[in-house]
Amino acid sequence: MTEIKPLERKVNYYETDKMGIVHHSNYIRIFEETRVHYLAEMGMPFENIEAAGVLMPVLSVECSYKHPLVFGEAFQSSIRVTKFNGTTLHLAYRVISLKTGDLCAEGTSSHCFTDTDLKPIRTKNKFPDIYNVFNELTAAASEG
């Protein structure tokens, strides 16, 4: 199993609101950034998935806000596969302050795999490389 380091970075000024904290909508963007990071870490960059003719539309997303992040604060965001069957994918996220160790946000997203016409596909049969990446993430999540 490839060791995947959580996404780590600092809060950008444009991500904050008038109260000086990360605007709630930006946590959804952080989740997306985390997905893209993990795929690159697994050797399957998102652009390679799309170049193969596979799309991963979001079916649902949910976020629970626990503790605010502020401009310049370093954080890490991690991801865990909670369910994968080759056609749909369910993920869980955790955003943690590197300054305080506080859990700042947690959430979930669900996705399906489609062709460019948005017709569902089974990755196991048509795109085994893509299937194997998510299957490996699923196995790692069940071990950890």
N, CA, C and O of each residue as an XYZ file, in Angstrom:
576
protein
N       0.840     -1.199      0.000
C       0.000      0.000      0.000
C       0.872      1.245      0.000
O       1.804      1.365      0.796
N       0.568      2.148     -0.882
C       1.245      3.428     -0.944
C       0.887      4.243      0.284
O      -0.289      4.379      0.620
N       1.905      4.794      0.966
C       1.616      5.652      2.111
C       1.198      7.018      1.596
O       1.904      7.637      0.799
N       0.065      7.475      2.048
C      -0.462      8.755      1.590
C      -0.426      9.740      2.750
O      -0.998      9.498      3.813
N       0.250     10.840      2.526
C       0.303     11.895      3.532
C      -0.920     12.778      3.362
O      -1.342     13.047      2.237
N      -1.495     13.233      4.478
C      -2.627     14.158      4.358
C      -2.217     15.429      3.621
O      -1.049     15.819      3.628
N      -3.181     16.055      2.997
C      -2.968     17.366      2.396
C      -2.641     18.333      3.527
O      -3.347     18.361      4.535
N      -1.596     19.117      3.378
C      -1.248     20.136      4.373
C      -1.001     21.452      3.664
O      -0.306     21.509      2.650
N      -1.586     22.518      4.216
C      -1.353     23.866      3.709
C      -1.903     24.876      4.711
O      -2.458     24.511      5.747
N      -1.735     26.156      4.376
C      -2.265     27.229      5.219
C      -3.519     27.814      4.583
O      -3.722     27.729      3.371
N      -4.346     28.406      5.423
C      -5.563     29.078      4.960
C      -5.164     30.335      4.192
O      -4.371     31.145      4.672
N      -5.722     30.484      3.002
C      -5.509     31.682      2.191
C      -6.462     32.792      2.628
O      -7.556     32.514      3.118
N      -6.052     34.040      2.454
C      -6.880     35.172      2.849
C      -8.246     35.141      2.161
O      -9.272     35.390      2.794
N      -8.254     34.833      0.862
C      -9.517     34.860      0.108
C     -10.516     33.799      0.587
O     -11.694     33.857      0.235
N     -10.057     32.840      1.381
C     -10.954     31.802      1.896
C     -11.699     32.237      3.153
O     -12.582     31.526      3.633
N     -11.345     33.407      3.684
C     -11.964     33.868      4.931
C     -13.107     34.838      4.646
O     -13.231     35.396      3.555
N     -13.932     35.013      5.669
C     -15.066     35.922      5.535
C     -14.842     37.161      6.406
O     -13.751     37.357      6.940
N     -15.860     37.983      6.547
C     -15.759     39.229      7.303
C     -15.413     38.989      8.771
O     -14.886     39.879      9.439
N     -15.708     37.789      9.275
C     -15.397     37.461     10.669
C     -13.955     36.970     10.829
O     -13.498     36.715     11.943
N     -13.241     36.839      9.696
C     -11.848     36.416      9.746
C     -11.648     34.913      9.838
O     -10.545     34.442     10.116
N     -12.712     34.166      9.606
C     -12.619     32.705      9.643
C     -12.915     32.142      8.253
O     -13.485     32.825      7.402
N     -12.520     30.895      8.039
C     -12.783     30.264      6.745
C     -14.294     30.227      6.504
O     -15.060     29.736      7.333
N     -14.699     30.754      5.352
C     -16.115     30.716      4.980
C     -16.545     29.262      4.830
O     -15.796     28.440      4.303
N     -17.741     28.950      5.289
C     -18.204     27.560      5.311
C     -18.119     26.862      3.954
O     -17.838     25.665      3.897
N     -18.355     27.584      2.873
C     -18.325     26.961      1.547
C     -16.929     26.473      1.171
O     -16.795     25.564      0.352
N     -15.909     27.052      1.745
C     -14.544     26.670      1.380
C     -14.136     25.307      1.933
O     -13.176     24.712      1.444
N     -14.845     24.804      2.939
C     -14.532     23.452      3.413
C     -14.882     22.413      2.343
O     -14.213     21.386      2.229
N     -15.927     22.682      1.566
C     -16.281     21.783      0.465
C     -15.164     21.810     -0.580
O     -14.833     20.778     -1.163
N     -14.593     22.971     -0.813
C     -13.454     23.079     -1.734
C     -12.240     22.340     -1.190
O     -11.504     21.703     -1.944
N     -12.036     22.427      0.111
C     -10.919     21.698      0.744
C     -11.130     20.199      0.568
O     -10.169     19.469      0.325
N     -12.366     19.728      0.686
C     -12.649     18.307      0.457
C     -12.237     17.924     -0.971
O     -11.593     16.897     -1.183
N     -12.611     18.752     -1.935
C     -12.263     18.466     -3.331
C     -10.750     18.473     -3.518
O     -10.196     17.590     -4.173
N     -10.097     19.457     -2.950
C      -8.639     19.536     -3.036
C      -7.998     18.283     -2.431
O      -6.987     17.790     -2.931
N      -8.589     17.782     -1.364
C      -8.084     16.573     -0.709
C      -8.259     15.358     -1.620
O      -7.348     14.536     -1.727
N      -9.417     15.231     -2.281
C      -9.630     14.126     -3.236
C      -8.569     14.144     -4.321
O      -7.964     13.116     -4.628
N      -8.347     15.313     -4.899
C      -7.379     15.444     -5.983
C      -5.973     15.102     -5.472
O      -5.213     14.416     -6.156
N      -5.633     15.575     -4.282
C      -4.330     15.275     -3.670
C      -4.134     13.772     -3.484
O      -3.091     13.229     -3.848
N      -5.124     13.111     -2.925
C      -5.005     11.674     -2.660
C      -4.876     10.874     -3.952
O      -4.104      9.916     -4.009
N      -5.612     11.247     -4.976
C      -5.497     10.539     -6.251
C      -4.096     10.694     -6.831
O      -3.529      9.732     -7.350
N      -3.541     11.889     -6.747
C      -2.171     12.101     -7.227
C      -1.188     11.273     -6.404
O      -0.265     10.678     -6.959
N      -1.377     11.231     -5.094
C      -0.508     10.448     -4.216
C      -0.585      8.955     -4.535
O       0.391      8.227     -4.351
N      -1.729      8.509     -5.006
C      -1.920      7.094     -5.339
C      -1.426      6.763     -6.754
O      -1.538      5.622     -7.202
N      -0.887      7.754     -7.443
C      -0.377      7.508     -8.787
C      -1.448      7.525     -9.856
O      -1.233      7.031    -10.962
N      -2.603      8.090     -9.535
C      -3.701      8.178    -10.493
C      -4.237      9.616    -10.463
O      -5.336      9.861     -9.964
N      -3.453     10.569    -11.001
C      -3.915     11.962    -10.986
C      -5.291     12.103    -11.638
O      -5.629     11.389    -12.582
N      -6.058     13.029    -11.116
C      -7.423     13.230    -11.602
C      -7.450     13.463    -13.101
O      -8.359     12.998    -13.788
N      -6.457     14.181    -13.610
C      -6.447     14.449    -15.043
C      -6.287     13.164    -15.850
O      -6.768     13.092    -16.980
N      -5.628     12.156    -15.302
C      -5.509     10.863    -15.994
C      -6.857     10.144    -16.036
O      -7.194      9.494    -17.026
N      -7.619     10.266    -14.954
C      -8.948      9.651    -14.908
C      -9.839     10.277    -15.979
O     -10.507      9.574    -16.737
N      -9.837     11.607    -16.028
C     -10.656     12.287    -17.033
C     -10.156     12.020    -18.449
O     -10.960     11.901    -19.373
N      -8.834     11.922    -18.633
C      -8.275     11.632    -19.965
C      -8.707     10.251    -20.454
O      -8.790     10.012    -21.659
N      -8.982      9.338    -19.510
C      -9.454      8.002    -19.872
C     -10.939      8.011    -20.232
O     -11.484      6.985    -20.640
N     -11.597      9.166    -20.084
C     -13.018      9.269    -20.411
C     -13.932      8.964    -19.233
O     -15.113      8.669    -19.418
N     -13.386      9.036    -18.024
C     -14.169      8.756    -16.819
C     -14.394     10.051    -16.055
O     -13.462     10.817    -15.809
N     -15.646     10.281    -15.686
C     -16.010     11.426    -14.851
C     -16.466     10.914    -13.491
O     -16.921      9.778    -13.363
N     -16.337     11.765    -12.481
C     -16.742     11.400    -11.115
C     -17.664     12.477    -10.534
O     -17.269     13.188     -9.610
N     -18.874     12.605    -11.057
C     -19.764     13.640    -10.533
C     -20.088     13.416     -9.060
O     -20.164     12.285     -8.579
N     -20.276     14.532     -8.367
C     -20.662     14.508     -6.960
C     -22.161     14.235     -6.884
O     -22.959     14.914     -7.530
N     -22.530     13.241     -6.093
C     -23.952     12.932     -5.859
C     -24.460     13.650     -4.622
O     -25.602     14.110     -4.583
N     -23.596     13.745     -3.602
C     -23.968     14.456     -2.381
C     -22.707     14.873     -1.641
O     -21.643     14.277     -1.808
N     -22.844     15.900     -0.829
C     -21.752     16.349      0.027
C     -22.346     16.900      1.310
O     -23.403     17.532      1.305
N     -21.656     16.652      2.398
C     -22.124     17.093      3.711
C     -20.921     17.534      4.524
O     -19.849     16.937      4.430
N     -21.097     18.580      5.322
C     -20.000     19.067      6.154
C     -20.544     19.493      7.507
O     -21.592     20.133      7.600
N     -19.819     19.130      8.545
C     -20.139     19.538      9.903
C     -18.968     20.375     10.408
O     -17.820     19.932     10.376
N     -19.263     21.577     10.871
C     -18.235     22.526     11.284
C     -18.033     22.429     12.790
O     -18.987     22.532     13.561
N     -16.786     22.229     13.202
C     -16.478     21.982     14.607
C     -15.720     23.126     15.266
O     -16.046     23.530     16.382
N     -14.701     23.652     14.571
C     -13.851     24.702     15.129
C     -13.314     25.516     13.960
O     -12.819     24.934     12.995
N     -13.396     26.853     14.014
C     -13.003     27.641     12.845
C     -11.490     27.693     12.622
O     -10.698     27.726     13.564
N     -11.127     27.700     11.353
C      -9.757     27.990     10.935
C      -9.695     29.475     10.579
O     -10.700     30.056     10.169
N      -8.529     30.087     10.733
C      -8.362     31.503     10.429
C      -7.242     31.694      9.407
O      -6.457     30.782      9.148
N      -7.185     32.890      8.833
C      -6.171     33.215      7.835
C      -4.771     32.864      8.345
O      -4.392     33.207      9.465
N      -4.020     32.174      7.492
C      -2.641     31.824      7.812
C      -2.471     30.580      8.650
O      -1.349     30.106      8.828
N      -3.563     30.037      9.172
C      -3.469     28.849     10.032
C      -3.194     27.609      9.181
O      -3.849     27.379      8.164
N      -2.224     26.824      9.611
C      -1.900     25.581      8.909
C      -2.894     24.498      9.320
O      -3.311     24.412     10.475
N      -3.258     23.681      8.346
C      -4.181     22.576      8.620
C      -3.809     21.380      7.782
O      -3.033     21.482      6.831
N      -4.366     20.253      8.143
C      -4.245     19.065      7.299
C      -5.630     18.501      7.069
O      -6.518     18.593      7.917
N      -5.783     17.918      5.901
C      -7.062     17.323      5.528
C      -6.796     15.900      5.054
O      -5.938     15.657      4.206
N      -7.548     14.973      5.619
C      -7.381     13.568      5.251
C      -8.699     13.010      4.733
O      -9.772     13.581      4.931
N      -8.574     11.882      4.070
C      -9.727     11.263      3.423
C      -9.726      9.773      3.739
O      -8.680      9.162      3.954
N     -10.928      9.210      3.759
C     -11.071      7.768      3.983
C     -12.218      7.278      3.114
O     -13.287      7.887      3.078
N     -11.991      6.181      2.421
C     -13.058      5.575      1.637
C     -13.959      4.803      2.607
O     -13.487      3.950      3.358
N     -15.244      5.110      2.582
C     -16.177      4.391      3.457
C     -16.948      3.307      2.701
O     -17.436      2.346      3.296
N     -17.050      3.481      1.375
C     -17.746      2.466      0.574
C     -17.352      2.650     -0.887
O     -17.285      3.771     -1.392
N     -17.093      1.530     -1.552
C     -16.751      1.555     -2.971
C     -17.184      0.238     -3.584
O     -16.853     -0.835     -3.079
N     -17.932      0.329     -4.682
C     -18.371     -0.902     -5.347
C     -18.022     -0.929     -6.832
O     -18.507     -1.781     -7.577
N     -17.180      0.006     -7.253
C     -16.793      0.058     -8.657
C     -17.642      0.999     -9.483
O     -17.222      1.443    -10.552
N     -18.836      1.308     -8.997
C     -19.725      2.239     -9.688
C     -19.950      3.502     -8.868
O     -20.075      4.594     -9.421
N     -19.999      3.349     -7.545
C     -20.148      4.500     -6.663
C     -19.031      4.495     -5.622
O     -18.438      3.463     -5.310
N     -18.773      5.689     -5.100
C     -17.693      5.906     -4.151
C     -18.199      6.828     -3.052
O     -18.808      7.860     -3.332
N     -17.945      6.454     -1.802
C     -18.334      7.266     -0.649
C     -17.080      7.566      0.160
O     -16.306      6.665      0.484
N     -16.886      8.853      0.486
C     -15.678      9.300      1.165
C     -16.013     10.057      2.440
O     -17.075     10.671      2.549
N     -15.093     10.008      3.411
C     -15.206     10.782      4.644
C     -13.953     11.637      4.775
O     -12.858     11.200      4.422
N     -14.115     12.851      5.282
C     -13.031     13.819      5.388
C     -12.896     14.319      6.819
O     -13.865     14.378      7.575
N     -11.655     14.680      7.170
C     -11.364     15.322      8.452
C     -10.367     16.447      8.198
O      -9.324     16.237      7.580
N     -10.699     17.640      8.681
C      -9.822     18.804      8.571
C      -9.395     19.166      9.987
O     -10.229     19.447     10.848
N      -8.066     19.156     10.219
C      -7.531     19.355     11.559
C      -6.537     20.511     11.552
O      -5.696     20.609     10.658
N      -6.637     21.385     12.551
C      -5.682     22.480     12.709
C      -4.339     21.916     13.135
O      -4.265     21.127     14.078
N      -3.275     22.314     12.448
C      -1.933     21.891     12.852
C      -1.422     22.744     14.010
O      -0.454     22.376     14.675
N      -2.073     23.886     14.251
C      -1.684     24.777     15.355
C      -2.213     24.260     16.687
O      -1.498     24.242     17.689
N      -3.490     23.837     16.684
C      -4.136     23.456     17.948
C      -4.434     21.968     18.060
O      -4.640     21.452     19.159
N      -4.457     21.275     16.917
C      -4.861     19.869     16.911
C      -6.365     19.683     16.915
O      -6.851     18.552     16.930
N      -7.115     20.791     16.901
C      -8.578     20.720     16.916
C      -9.129     20.169     15.607
O      -8.612     20.462     14.529
N     -10.186     19.365     15.718
C     -10.951     18.967     14.552
C     -11.773     20.176     14.132
O     -12.612     20.655     14.894
N     -11.536     20.667     12.928
C     -12.201     21.882     12.456
C     -13.460     21.585     11.646
O     -14.451     22.310     11.732
N     -13.408     20.528     10.872
C     -14.567     20.139     10.066
C     -14.436     18.675      9.713
O     -13.337     18.131      9.605
N     -15.590     18.053      9.537
C     -15.613     16.687      9.022
C     -16.810     16.583      8.104
O     -17.798     17.300      8.258
N     -16.707     15.685      7.152
C     -17.810     15.575      6.215
C     -17.713     14.342      5.355
O     -16.840     13.493      5.534
N     -18.629     14.269      4.423
C     -18.701     13.130      3.511
C     -19.052     13.624      2.118
O     -19.612     14.706      1.938
N     -18.711     12.808      1.151
C     -19.190     13.033     -0.210
C     -19.411     11.684     -0.862
O     -18.775     10.691     -0.509
N     -20.323     11.665     -1.818
C     -20.544     10.450     -2.595
C     -20.478     10.819     -4.069
O     -20.876     11.909     -4.480
N     -19.961      9.876     -4.849
C     -19.698     10.097     -6.268
C     -20.090      8.856     -7.044
O     -20.149      7.757     -6.492
N     -20.356      9.038     -8.323
C     -20.513      7.892     -9.207
C     -19.498      8.027    -10.327
O     -18.948      9.105    -10.552
N     -19.258      6.955    -11.012
C     -18.347      6.949    -12.154
C     -19.188      6.888    -13.411
O     -20.059      6.029    -13.552
N     -18.916      7.818    -14.332
C     -19.678      7.863    -15.579
C     -18.734      8.037    -16.759
O     -17.564      8.384    -16.600
N     -19.278      7.785    -17.949
C     -18.535      8.135    -19.155
C     -18.801      9.614    -19.439
O     -19.474     10.284    -18.655
N     -18.287     10.117    -20.532
C     -18.439     11.542    -20.830
C     -19.877     11.930    -21.191
O     -20.208     13.115    -21.233
N     -20.723     10.938    -21.451
C     -22.148     11.196    -21.680
C     -22.949     11.096    -20.387
O     -24.180     11.131    -20.403
N     -22.238     10.971    -19.267
C     -22.827     10.860    -17.924
C     -23.617      9.574    -17.717
O     -24.530      9.520    -16.893
N     -23.254      8.536    -18.476
C     -23.866      7.222    -18.272
C     -23.000      6.452    -17.273
O     -21.779      6.408    -17.426
N     -23.609      5.850    -16.260
C     -22.830      5.111    -15.254
C     -21.978      4.010    -15.876
O     -22.383      3.362    -16.841
N     -20.810      3.815    -15.314
C     -19.917      2.747    -15.779
C     -19.440      1.923    -14.593
O     -19.436      2.389    -13.453
N     -19.045      0.710    -14.878
C     -18.439     -0.176    -13.880
C     -16.928     -0.137    -14.111
O     -16.426     -0.653    -15.109
N     -16.226      0.471    -13.186
C     -14.783      0.643    -13.368
C     -14.042     -0.689    -13.349
O     -13.003     -0.816    -13.997
N     -14.544     -1.676    -12.630
C     -13.835     -2.958    -12.520
C     -13.650     -3.602    -13.891
O     -12.590     -4.158    -14.179
N     -14.662     -3.528    -14.722
C     -14.609     -4.149    -16.041
C     -13.925     -3.274    -17.084
O     -13.074     -3.752    -17.835
N     -14.291     -2.000    -17.134
C     -13.837     -1.130    -18.218
C     -12.549     -0.378    -17.914
O     -11.798     -0.047    -18.831
N     -12.284     -0.102    -16.636
C     -11.121      0.696    -16.247
C     -10.463      0.095    -15.007
O     -10.519      0.686    -13.928
N      -9.846     -1.068    -15.152
C      -9.290     -1.761    -13.984
C      -8.226     -0.966    -13.228
O      -8.111     -1.112    -12.011
N      -7.442     -0.124    -13.919
C      -6.442      0.688    -13.213
C      -7.112      1.649    -12.238
O      -6.662      1.818    -11.105
N      -8.182      2.268    -12.690
C      -8.925      3.192    -11.828
C      -9.582      2.414    -10.692
O      -9.533      2.830     -9.534
N     -10.189      1.298    -11.028
C     -10.814      0.458    -10.008
C      -9.803      0.069     -8.927
O     -10.102      0.154     -7.736
N      -8.622     -0.351     -9.340
C      -7.614     -0.824     -8.392
C      -7.169      0.266     -7.425
O      -6.916     -0.020     -6.254
N      -7.069      1.507     -7.889
C      -6.689      2.614     -7.002
C      -7.717      2.769     -5.885
O      -7.347      2.862     -4.715
N      -8.990      2.798     -6.230
C     -10.024      2.981     -5.213
C     -10.196      1.736     -4.356
O     -10.500      1.833     -3.167
N     -10.006      0.590     -4.948
C     -10.082     -0.647     -4.174
C      -8.960     -0.686     -3.134
O      -9.167     -1.146     -2.011
N      -7.777     -0.205     -3.508
C      -6.648     -0.167     -2.568
C      -6.922      0.828     -1.435
O      -6.616      0.551     -0.275
N      -7.498      1.982     -1.772
C      -7.884      2.953     -0.730
C      -8.931      2.368      0.200
O      -8.905      2.613      1.406
N      -9.860      1.589     -0.364
C     -10.907      0.951      0.444
C     -10.292     -0.057      1.397
O     -10.665     -0.107      2.569
N      -9.352     -0.861      0.911
C      -8.681     -1.859      1.748
C      -7.877     -1.186      2.845
O      -7.875     -1.654      3.983
N      -7.190     -0.086      2.520
C      -6.409      0.640      3.511
C      -7.310      1.215      4.596
O      -6.945      1.220      5.772
N      -8.487      1.699      4.206
C      -9.415      2.269      5.183
C      -9.924      1.199      6.138
O     -10.123      1.476      7.321
N     -10.140     -0.019      5.648
C     -10.646     -1.075      6.518
C      -9.565     -1.603      7.457
O      -9.865     -2.158      8.514
N      -8.284     -1.422      7.055
C      -7.167     -1.850      7.919
C      -6.910     -0.844      9.020
O      -6.555     -1.211     10.140
N      -7.092      0.434      8.695
C      -6.734      1.490      9.631
C      -7.867      1.872     10.470
O      -7.737      2.754     11.318
